Amino acid sequence: MARHFSELESRLDDTCAQITSQSGDKKSRSIGTRILGTHWLIAKSSLVGKAPEISAEGETVSLDVVHRDRENDLVLLKASEVNNAGVELDGDETDLTVGSFLLTPDDKGAGLVSVVGSSEFRSQKLRSRGYLGVMPATYQENQGAVLNEVVKGGAAERAGLIVGDVITKLDDTDVRTHADMRSFLMKAAPSAVITATLTREDEELTKTITLGSVPSNTRHAADQMAKSERRDGFQKVFIHDANLKPNDCGGPLFTLSGEFVGLNIARNSRVRSFALPVSTLRGFMKQATAETAE
């Protein structure tokens, strides 16, 4: 990063928090955004598993998961201490123009300078859905979805599903046709842990399945690079070209004058990162804190 911006980046480092959590049998790392003068942190929900925690002044601090917004892949976390540094969600929202510069701070190293690539728009959900790895068909007279093919190495095979299994329920959703199954998976996030109820040779079984991501159909270099598993399907985002790593999403984004403009939510492609604008974060906080108060 250019030396000219290093002082600003250093000043903004404390708005970030390094989060670790438990995802299955592995520890995962992500970044959160501190909200100044509150106990709250906002992060990317699909990167935050169970028992999240941060390090503060050399000590490990546990965080409470307060609310998750699946639509925008956000999670609200609560710390025991009030944040003495962080971003402010009140006040006027900065108008961004295409071509203006932005700064992503990094409290573990140099931050990233990027360029705004679009105005705000709705991101259609194309790739960010749960992948089961099966070829289903409707079983008999709408009595479930029978698996005609189970992809080797896919989520279904890893969970022990086999050809001929008839899925009748996914979580609390009844599955009567193959369309019911596809509809459920379109709404599920990659890496989501679900429960499948199925019949196998007249025996009812339940299987716990960790969904995967839709695989790429090409070997182009752009398709092989690391991208966020949940990388589209957001209500409102804008594009910038920061070279974000997928696990670095969830942190704040600023103008070069230090104005908070959004939260990095996804590495979408080789040249595009997505950020949620402040207005979306305000709406999320309003809903989450209202539900907490009830």
Buried (B, 14 or more C-beta within 10 A) or exposed (E): BEEEBEEBBEEBBBBBBBBBBBBEEEEBEBBBBBBBEBBBBBBBBBBBBEEBBBEEEEEEBEBEBBBBBBEBBBBBBBBEEEBEBBBEBEEEBBEBEEEBBBBBBBBEEEBBBBEBBEEBEEBEBEBBBBBBBBEBEBBEEEBBBBBEEBBEEBBBBEBEBEEBBBBBBBEEEEBBBBEBBBBBBEBBBBBBEBEBBBBEEEEEEEBEBBBBBBEEEEEEEEEEEEBBBBBBBBEBBBBBBBEBEBBBBBBBBBBBEEBBBBBBBBBBBBEBBBBBBBEBBEBBBEEBBEEEEE
